[in-house]
Amino acid sequence: MKWFRTLPRTVRFEAFGFVCMLTLMALNECVYLAKILIGEATPLRHHDFLIESALVCAIAVIVVGLSWFADRRLRTLESLLVMCSWGQSVGAADRWMSLDALLKERGAITTTYGLCPECYTREASRRPTATATETDGQASRR
């Protein structure tokens, strides 16, 4: 049952609700609550109970499955970071800030800058004035 604890809270509550509904239906079939509560005496129909239980289980599977899917999608969408295409600012909590500021605010992360090998090669090819010792020194820092 460890997997049950990993489900989102809403999905667990829905599953618990459907289990309670099935339990009440089974209790009604065994004890016949209508006879106890209102005094009505009708014959027991076990096949009706089986059909109703199957329908409730089918609805439970659909509802819980859709809720689980919606929760996963919502968590994915909430984890996305909106970044400005031109200024590289990051949108967070209805305001825009630099990525460095966001990282510092959210997790006390300090950032530094460097060049990836592709950008270094591209920039080195654009600057023909760089001497061999400068390019060797940059390559050794990667």
Biotite code that builds the C-alpha atoms (Angstrom):
import biotite.structure as struc

atoms = struc.array([
    struc.Atom([0.000, 0.000, 0.000], chain_id="A", res_id=1, res_name="MET", atom_name="CA", element="C"),
    struc.Atom([3.011, 2.329, -0.228], chain_id="A", res_id=2, res_name="LYS", atom_name="CA", element="C"),
    struc.Atom([1.966, 3.235, -3.765], chain_id="A", res_id=3, res_name="TRP", atom_name="CA", element="C"),
    struc.Atom([-1.324, 4.591, -2.375], chain_id="A", res_id=4, res_name="PHE", atom_name="CA", element="C"),
    struc.Atom([0.571, 7.189, -0.325], chain_id="A", res_id=5, res_name="ARG", atom_name="CA", element="C"),
    struc.Atom([2.299, 8.470, -3.451], chain_id="A", res_id=6, res_name="THR", atom_name="CA", element="C"),
    struc.Atom([-1.038, 9.403, -5.051], chain_id="A", res_id=7, res_name="LEU", atom_name="CA", element="C"),
    struc.Atom([-2.166, 13.033, -4.822], chain_id="A", res_id=8, res_name="PRO", atom_name="CA", element="C"),
    struc.Atom([-4.413, 13.860, -1.879], chain_id="A", res_id=9, res_name="ARG", atom_name="CA", element="C"),
    struc.Atom([-7.471, 14.583, -4.041], chain_id="A", res_id=10, res_name="THR", atom_name="CA", element="C"),
    struc.Atom([-7.194, 11.210, -5.756], chain_id="A", res_id=11, res_name="VAL", atom_name="CA", element="C"),
    struc.Atom([-6.888, 9.450, -2.391], chain_id="A", res_id=12, res_name="ARG", atom_name="CA", element="C"),
    struc.Atom([-10.006, 11.233, -1.079], chain_id="A", res_id=13, res_name="PHE", atom_name="CA", element="C"),
    struc.Atom([-11.955, 10.301, -4.198], chain_id="A", res_id=14, res_name="GLU", atom_name="CA", element="C"),
    struc.Atom([-10.886, 6.663, -3.917], chain_id="A", res_id=15, res_name="ALA", atom_name="CA", element="C"),
    struc.Atom([-11.821, 6.648, -0.229], chain_id="A", res_id=16, res_name="PHE", atom_name="CA", element="C"),
    struc.Atom([-15.248, 8.099, -1.093], chain_id="A", res_id=17, res_name="GLY", atom_name="CA", element="C"),
    struc.Atom([-15.912, 5.390, -3.657], chain_id="A", res_id=18, res_name="PHE", atom_name="CA", element="C"),
    struc.Atom([-14.808, 2.684, -1.200], chain_id="A", res_id=19, res_name="VAL", atom_name="CA", element="C"),
    struc.Atom([-17.220, 4.128, 1.388], chain_id="A", res_id=20, res_name="CYS", atom_name="CA", element="C"),
    struc.Atom([-20.011, 4.132, -1.206], chain_id="A", res_id=21, res_name="MET", atom_name="CA", element="C"),
    struc.Atom([-19.357, 0.479, -2.074], chain_id="A", res_id=22, res_name="LEU", atom_name="CA", element="C"),
    struc.Atom([-19.214, -0.397, 1.644], chain_id="A", res_id=23, res_name="THR", atom_name="CA", element="C"),
    struc.Atom([-22.603, 1.236, 2.256], chain_id="A", res_id=24, res_name="LEU", atom_name="CA", element="C"),
    struc.Atom([-24.051, -0.584, -0.726], chain_id="A", res_id=25, res_name="MET", atom_name="CA", element="C"),
    struc.Atom([-22.749, -3.921, 0.584], chain_id="A", res_id=26, res_name="ALA", atom_name="CA", element="C"),
    struc.Atom([-24.014, -3.133, 4.095], chain_id="A", res_id=27, res_name="LEU", atom_name="CA", element="C"),
    struc.Atom([-27.407, -2.286, 2.659], chain_id="A", res_id=28, res_name="ASN", atom_name="CA", element="C"),
    struc.Atom([-27.471, -5.605, 0.821], chain_id="A", res_id=29, res_name="GLU", atom_name="CA", element="C"),
    struc.Atom([-26.461, -7.638, 3.875], chain_id="A", res_id=30, res_name="CYS", atom_name="CA", element="C"),
    struc.Atom([-28.450, -5.883, 6.601], chain_id="A", res_id=31, res_name="VAL", atom_name="CA", element="C"),
    struc.Atom([-31.122, -4.338, 4.380], chain_id="A", res_id=32, res_name="TYR", atom_name="CA", element="C"),
    struc.Atom([-31.155, -0.845, 5.826], chain_id="A", res_id=33, res_name="LEU", atom_name="CA", element="C"),
    struc.Atom([-34.530, 0.117, 4.299], chain_id="A", res_id=34, res_name="ALA", atom_name="CA", element="C"),
    struc.Atom([-36.296, -2.506, 6.400], chain_id="A", res_id=35, res_name="LYS", atom_name="CA", element="C"),
    struc.Atom([-34.562, -1.270, 9.551], chain_id="A", res_id=36, res_name="ILE", atom_name="CA", element="C"),
    struc.Atom([-35.035, 2.458, 8.861], chain_id="A", res_id=37, res_name="LEU", atom_name="CA", element="C"),
    struc.Atom([-38.497, 2.622, 7.289], chain_id="A", res_id=38, res_name="ILE", atom_name="CA", element="C"),
    struc.Atom([-39.928, -0.820, 7.900], chain_id="A", res_id=39, res_name="GLY", atom_name="CA", element="C"),
    struc.Atom([-40.319, -1.495, 4.194], chain_id="A", res_id=40, res_name="GLU", atom_name="CA", element="C"),
    struc.Atom([-40.100, -5.157, 3.307], chain_id="A", res_id=41, res_name="ALA", atom_name="CA", element="C"),
    struc.Atom([-39.060, -5.847, -0.281], chain_id="A", res_id=42, res_name="THR", atom_name="CA", element="C"),
    struc.Atom([-37.214, -8.913, -1.483], chain_id="A", res_id=43, res_name="PRO", atom_name="CA", element="C"),
    struc.Atom([-33.429, -8.856, -1.655], chain_id="A", res_id=44, res_name="LEU", atom_name="CA", element="C"),
    struc.Atom([-31.974, -8.723, -5.161], chain_id="A", res_id=45, res_name="ARG", atom_name="CA", element="C"),
    struc.Atom([-28.350, -9.754, -5.229], chain_id="A", res_id=46, res_name="HIS", atom_name="CA", element="C"),
    struc.Atom([-28.020, -9.379, -8.994], chain_id="A", res_id=47, res_name="HIS", atom_name="CA", element="C"),
    struc.Atom([-29.052, -5.695, -8.691], chain_id="A", res_id=48, res_name="ASP", atom_name="CA", element="C"),
    struc.Atom([-26.326, -5.200, -6.115], chain_id="A", res_id=49, res_name="PHE", atom_name="CA", element="C"),
    struc.Atom([-23.725, -6.739, -8.416], chain_id="A", res_id=50, res_name="LEU", atom_name="CA", element="C"),
    struc.Atom([-24.766, -4.559, -11.351], chain_id="A", res_id=51, res_name="ILE", atom_name="CA", element="C"),
    struc.Atom([-24.814, -1.404, -9.219], chain_id="A", res_id=52, res_name="GLU", atom_name="CA", element="C"),
    struc.Atom([-21.421, -2.259, -7.726], chain_id="A", res_id=53, res_name="SER", atom_name="CA", element="C"),
    struc.Atom([-19.925, -2.852, -11.149], chain_id="A", res_id=54, res_name="ALA", atom_name="CA", element="C"),
    struc.Atom([-21.247, 0.503, -12.365], chain_id="A", res_id=55, res_name="LEU", atom_name="CA", element="C"),
    struc.Atom([-19.895, 2.317, -9.293], chain_id="A", res_id=56, res_name="VAL", atom_name="CA", element="C"),
    struc.Atom([-16.495, 0.656, -9.795], chain_id="A", res_id=57, res_name="CYS", atom_name="CA", element="C"),
    struc.Atom([-16.441, 1.661, -13.465], chain_id="A", res_id=58, res_name="ALA", atom_name="CA", element="C"),
    struc.Atom([-17.333, 5.265, -12.596], chain_id="A", res_id=59, res_name="ILE", atom_name="CA", element="C"),
    struc.Atom([-14.695, 5.234, -9.828], chain_id="A", res_id=60, res_name="ALA", atom_name="CA", element="C"),
    struc.Atom([-11.999, 4.092, -12.242], chain_id="A", res_id=61, res_name="VAL", atom_name="CA", element="C"),
    struc.Atom([-12.930, 6.837, -14.702], chain_id="A", res_id=62, res_name="ILE", atom_name="CA", element="C"),
    struc.Atom([-13.169, 9.626, -12.103], chain_id="A", res_id=63, res_name="VAL", atom_name="CA", element="C"),
    struc.Atom([-10.027, 8.674, -10.187], chain_id="A", res_id=64, res_name="VAL", atom_name="CA", element="C"),
    struc.Atom([-8.078, 8.161, -13.422], chain_id="A", res_id=65, res_name="GLY", atom_name="CA", element="C"),
    struc.Atom([-9.101, 11.548, -14.824], chain_id="A", res_id=66, res_name="LEU", atom_name="CA", element="C"),
    struc.Atom([-8.304, 13.262, -11.531], chain_id="A", res_id=67, res_name="SER", atom_name="CA", element="C"),
    struc.Atom([-4.886, 11.624, -11.414], chain_id="A", res_id=68, res_name="TRP", atom_name="CA", element="C"),
    struc.Atom([-4.191, 12.682, -15.018], chain_id="A", res_id=69, res_name="PHE", atom_name="CA", element="C"),
    struc.Atom([-5.371, 16.267, -14.341], chain_id="A", res_id=70, res_name="ALA", atom_name="CA", element="C"),
    struc.Atom([-3.194, 16.472, -11.221], chain_id="A", res_id=71, res_name="ASP", atom_name="CA", element="C"),
    struc.Atom([-0.125, 15.260, -13.122], chain_id="A", res_id=72, res_name="ARG", atom_name="CA", element="C"),
    struc.Atom([-0.751, 17.772, -15.905], chain_id="A", res_id=73, res_name="ARG", atom_name="CA", element="C"),
    struc.Atom([-1.268, 20.604, -13.431], chain_id="A", res_id=74, res_name="LEU", atom_name="CA", element="C"),
    struc.Atom([1.973, 19.769, -11.618], chain_id="A", res_id=75, res_name="ARG", atom_name="CA", element="C"),
    struc.Atom([3.814, 19.726, -14.950], chain_id="A", res_id=76, res_name="THR", atom_name="CA", element="C"),
    struc.Atom([2.390, 23.079, -15.976], chain_id="A", res_id=77, res_name="LEU", atom_name="CA", element="C"),
    struc.Atom([3.187, 24.618, -12.588], chain_id="A", res_id=78, res_name="GLU", atom_name="CA", element="C"),
    struc.Atom([6.792, 23.495, -12.880], chain_id="A", res_id=79, res_name="SER", atom_name="CA", element="C"),
    struc.Atom([7.342, 25.368, -16.159], chain_id="A", res_id=80, res_name="LEU", atom_name="CA", element="C"),
    struc.Atom([9.403, 28.534, -16.004], chain_id="A", res_id=81, res_name="LEU", atom_name="CA", element="C"),
    struc.Atom([8.279, 31.390, -18.273], chain_id="A", res_id=82, res_name="VAL", atom_name="CA", element="C"),
    struc.Atom([11.264, 33.147, -19.814], chain_id="A", res_id=83, res_name="MET", atom_name="CA", element="C"),
    struc.Atom([11.235, 36.264, -21.999], chain_id="A", res_id=84, res_name="CYS", atom_name="CA", element="C"),
    struc.Atom([12.502, 35.474, -25.489], chain_id="A", res_id=85, res_name="SER", atom_name="CA", element="C"),
    struc.Atom([14.253, 38.797, -25.907], chain_id="A", res_id=86, res_name="TRP", atom_name="CA", element="C"),
    struc.Atom([15.443, 39.943, -22.502], chain_id="A", res_id=87, res_name="GLY", atom_name="CA", element="C"),
    struc.Atom([15.913, 36.544, -20.810], chain_id="A", res_id=88, res_name="GLN", atom_name="CA", element="C"),
    struc.Atom([13.880, 37.753, -17.802], chain_id="A", res_id=89, res_name="SER", atom_name="CA", element="C"),
    struc.Atom([11.890, 35.167, -15.877], chain_id="A", res_id=90, res_name="VAL", atom_name="CA", element="C"),
    struc.Atom([8.230, 35.562, -14.943], chain_id="A", res_id=91, res_name="GLY", atom_name="CA", element="C"),
    struc.Atom([7.486, 34.477, -11.401], chain_id="A", res_id=92, res_name="ALA", atom_name="CA", element="C"),
    struc.Atom([4.664, 35.463, -9.037], chain_id="A", res_id=93, res_name="ALA", atom_name="CA", element="C"),
    struc.Atom([3.267, 38.206, -11.324], chain_id="A", res_id=94, res_name="ASP", atom_name="CA", element="C"),
    struc.Atom([6.622, 39.953, -11.677], chain_id="A", res_id=95, res_name="ARG", atom_name="CA", element="C"),
    struc.Atom([9.609, 39.689, -13.960], chain_id="A", res_id=96, res_name="TRP", atom_name="CA", element="C"),
    struc.Atom([13.165, 39.297, -12.722], chain_id="A", res_id=97, res_name="MET", atom_name="CA", element="C"),
    struc.Atom([16.503, 37.989, -13.871], chain_id="A", res_id=98, res_name="SER", atom_name="CA", element="C"),
    struc.Atom([17.161, 34.275, -13.648], chain_id="A", res_id=99, res_name="LEU", atom_name="CA", element="C"),
    struc.Atom([19.914, 34.952, -11.115], chain_id="A", res_id=100, res_name="ASP", atom_name="CA", element="C"),
    struc.Atom([17.500, 36.839, -8.848], chain_id="A", res_id=101, res_name="ALA", atom_name="CA", element="C"),
    struc.Atom([14.915, 34.065, -9.098], chain_id="A", res_id=102, res_name="LEU", atom_name="CA", element="C"),
    struc.Atom([17.435, 31.362, -8.239], chain_id="A", res_id=103, res_name="LEU", atom_name="CA", element="C"),
    struc.Atom([18.712, 33.360, -5.269], chain_id="A", res_id=104, res_name="LYS", atom_name="CA", element="C"),
    struc.Atom([15.167, 34.013, -4.069], chain_id="A", res_id=105, res_name="GLU", atom_name="CA", element="C"),
    struc.Atom([13.987, 30.406, -4.356], chain_id="A", res_id=106, res_name="ARG", atom_name="CA", element="C"),
    struc.Atom([16.927, 28.439, -3.177], chain_id="A", res_id=107, res_name="GLY", atom_name="CA", element="C"),
    struc.Atom([19.877, 30.590, -2.218], chain_id="A", res_id=108, res_name="ALA", atom_name="CA", element="C"),
    struc.Atom([21.722, 29.412, -5.305], chain_id="A", res_id=109, res_name="ILE", atom_name="CA", element="C"),
    struc.Atom([24.668, 31.473, -6.480], chain_id="A", res_id=110, res_name="THR", atom_name="CA", element="C"),
    struc.Atom([25.227, 31.527, -10.221], chain_id="A", res_id=111, res_name="THR", atom_name="CA", element="C"),
    struc.Atom([28.292, 32.100, -12.323], chain_id="A", res_id=112, res_name="THR", atom_name="CA", element="C"),
    struc.Atom([28.817, 32.482, -16.038], chain_id="A", res_id=113, res_name="TYR", atom_name="CA", element="C"),
    struc.Atom([30.932, 30.631, -18.567], chain_id="A", res_id=114, res_name="GLY", atom_name="CA", element="C"),
    struc.Atom([30.904, 29.452, -22.165], chain_id="A", res_id=115, res_name="LEU", atom_name="CA", element="C"),
    struc.Atom([29.832, 26.039, -23.344], chain_id="A", res_id=116, res_name="CYS", atom_name="CA", element="C"),
    struc.Atom([32.186, 24.387, -25.866], chain_id="A", res_id=117, res_name="PRO", atom_name="CA", element="C"),
    struc.Atom([29.853, 25.169, -28.812], chain_id="A", res_id=118, res_name="GLU", atom_name="CA", element="C"),
    struc.Atom([29.585, 28.882, -27.979], chain_id="A", res_id=119, res_name="CYS", atom_name="CA", element="C"),
    struc.Atom([33.321, 29.094, -27.325], chain_id="A", res_id=120, res_name="TYR", atom_name="CA", element="C"),
    struc.Atom([34.073, 27.592, -30.753], chain_id="A", res_id=121, res_name="THR", atom_name="CA", element="C"),
    struc.Atom([31.573, 29.917, -32.425], chain_id="A", res_id=122, res_name="ARG", atom_name="CA", element="C"),
    struc.Atom([32.967, 33.017, -30.684], chain_id="A", res_id=123, res_name="GLU", atom_name="CA", element="C"),
    struc.Atom([36.578, 31.974, -31.303], chain_id="A", res_id=124, res_name="ALA", atom_name="CA", element="C"),
    struc.Atom([35.870, 31.629, -35.029], chain_id="A", res_id=125, res_name="SER", atom_name="CA", element="C"),
    struc.Atom([34.321, 35.126, -35.080], chain_id="A", res_id=126, res_name="ARG", atom_name="CA", element="C"),
    struc.Atom([37.403, 36.703, -33.500], chain_id="A", res_id=127, res_name="ARG", atom_name="CA", element="C"),
    struc.Atom([40.410, 36.044, -35.694], chain_id="A", res_id=128, res_name="PRO", atom_name="CA", element="C"),
    struc.Atom([42.582, 38.384, -33.575], chain_id="A", res_id=129, res_name="THR", atom_name="CA", element="C"),
    struc.Atom([42.817, 35.905, -30.708], chain_id="A", res_id=130, res_name="ALA", atom_name="CA", element="C"),
    struc.Atom([46.286, 34.525, -30.299], chain_id="A", res_id=131, res_name="THR", atom_name="CA", element="C"),
    struc.Atom([47.059, 30.868, -29.953], chain_id="A", res_id=132, res_name="ALA", atom_name="CA", element="C"),
    struc.Atom([47.937, 31.246, -26.274], chain_id="A", res_id=133, res_name="THR", atom_name="CA", element="C"),
    struc.Atom([44.580, 32.911, -25.492], chain_id="A", res_id=134, res_name="GLU", atom_name="CA", element="C"),
    struc.Atom([42.579, 30.115, -27.151], chain_id="A", res_id=135, res_name="THR", atom_name="CA", element="C"),
    struc.Atom([44.726, 27.462, -25.450], chain_id="A", res_id=136, res_name="ASP", atom_name="CA", element="C"),
    struc.Atom([44.140, 29.094, -22.068], chain_id="A", res_id=137, res_name="GLY", atom_name="CA", element="C"),
    struc.Atom([40.351, 29.209, -22.612], chain_id="A", res_id=138, res_name="GLN", atom_name="CA", element="C"),
    struc.Atom([40.269, 25.589, -23.783], chain_id="A", res_id=139, res_name="ALA", atom_name="CA", element="C"),
    struc.Atom([42.068, 24.419, -20.667], chain_id="A", res_id=140, res_name="SER", atom_name="CA", element="C"),
    struc.Atom([39.494, 26.147, -18.434], chain_id="A", res_id=141, res_name="ARG", atom_name="CA", element="C"),
    struc.Atom([36.599, 24.157, -19.892], chain_id="A", res_id=142, res_name="ARG", atom_name="CA", element="C"),
])
